[in-house]
Amino acid sequence: MSNIKEAGASNGVNQGILSASPNRNINIVAIDQDNNSLKRDPQLLELENKALVINDPKRRRKDMRVLEDIALQDLPLNGHQFTWERGRNTAAWIEIRLDRVVVSSSWLSRFPLAKLYTKEGSSSDHSPICLEPIVKQTWNGKKCFRFENAWLTKPLCYQIVKDKWEYDRAANITHKVQQCVEKLAVWGREITGCFKKQISSFLERAFVRLNAWFQWFNTTQSGKDESSYYWHGRDNTTIRQLNPQTLTSRFDDYPRASHPNDEERHVDLRCWMSLAADSLHSISDFLKIESVRGKEYKLMSKVFSDFELLNQMHFDKSFGAYFDFGNHTEKVRLSWKLVDGPNNILSRQLIREVLEEPILRFVPHIGYVSLFPFIWKIVPAVSCIKFTLINHIS
């Protein structure tokens, strides 16, 4: 091993590959951390911090003693354990491991997860070996600074930046920014901790009221079918409205079932209940509420997000849209009629006239409520119904 040639790279490279050619000349090729070969340098590099790949069938013992003298160790080979063969499919077939990789302790400490394995399928009598220097991810314990937008609501944030910016007018902008970062990082930890306490305190108070609100809706606006809801309070005796108004929904004149009764199902209210149950479940989970109510909201949220159940209740396949359900007919109109008024005086008024008996059916009116399942993401992204709804929007 007396005739050694070494190829290096620019300063800072502290690992390389040593290979022996058949004429006993040994070359070292420096590689960077990404295992990329760097430009060769005729100058000799120190063997410390080098990874060496050796391929020399002769004088193995003497060479290994030399390697021991320079404090290198053999890397274990994964996969097939032989790298050279002769006489395959004959009685004289032999396999030998000629190629090895030896590394220094400092290189191994830098790449403790490095892997060495054989690459099979070569037409040569040598199987190539691959060295993969995997860098171990380490964390130095320092967190990256992140500015919180919530700090902007605090007047002290502005004052800190102003003070640090004006403290040393001669300093460059980089120094000023660094000073602001250091001060805000310390101050921000205290404020962020306060924010978390404030959020928890607010949610604890809000949960009580939200729970009461939800329970009121759940008991007063529920339908005949399980997990069905409809806006109560519609006037089923009116003779002056083409479609009885739904004031509680805030969509006063949206066309619902023509003949209100307790068998109605309103898709928008069911979606609102789904959103409310999911929100209350998230709050109870955040606050670690292990009560019966917390478990109840988890179960209800799961039921409301049941896509198949939603489709059974509200999806009309013939229209490809989500509708309300109820006692309905489309053949309703307002007609001018003479009606007795005060003091038996006749007056001409628009009176509701039903030309067909209503039946229980979907109410075929595409509008805002048809989009609620899509808006609240109850419709899965992979469902073809999503594209049908998008076509309705366009």
HELIX and SHEET records of a PDB file:
HELIX    1   1 ARG A   60  ASP A   69  1                                  10    
HELIX    2   2 SER A  105  ARG A  110  1                                   6    
HELIX    3   3 ASN A  149  THR A  153  5                                   5    
HELIX    4   4 PRO A  155  TYR A  167  1                                  13    
HELIX    5   5 ILE A  173  THR A  220  1                                  48    
HELIX    6   6 LEU A  247  SER A  249  5                                   3    
HELIX    7   7 VAL A  267  PHE A  286  1                                  20    
HELIX    8   8 VAL A  292  PHE A  304  1                                  13    
HELIX    9   9 PHE A  307  HIS A  314  1                                   8    
HELIX   10  10 PRO A  342  ASN A  344  5                                   3    
HELIX   11  11 TYR A  368  LEU A  371  5                                   4    
HELIX   12  12 PHE A  372  ILE A  375  1                                   4    
HELIX   13  13 CYS A  384  ILE A  393  1                                  10    
SHEET    1   A 2 GLY A  16  ALA A  20  0                                        
SHEET    2   A 2 ILE A  26  ALA A  30 -1                                        
SHEET    1   B 3 ALA A  51  ASN A  55  0                                        
SHEET    2   B 3 ASP A  99  SER A 104 -1                                        
SHEET    3   B 3 LEU A  72  ASP A  74 -1                                        
SHEET    1   C 2 TRP A  84  ARG A  86  0                                        
SHEET    2   C 2 ILE A  94  ILE A  96 -1                                        
SHEET    1   D 2 LYS A 115  THR A 118  0                                        
SHEET    2   D 2 ILE A 129  GLU A 132 -1                                        
SHEET    1   E 2 PHE A 315  ASP A 316  0                                        
SHEET    2   E 2 ALA A 321  TYR A 322 -1                                        
SHEET    1   F 2 PHE A 325  HIS A 328  0                                        
SHEET    2   F 2 ILE A 359  PHE A 362 -1                                        
SHEET    1   G 2 VAL A 332  ASP A 340  0                                        
SHEET    2   G 2 LEU A 346  VAL A 354 -1                                        
END                                                                             
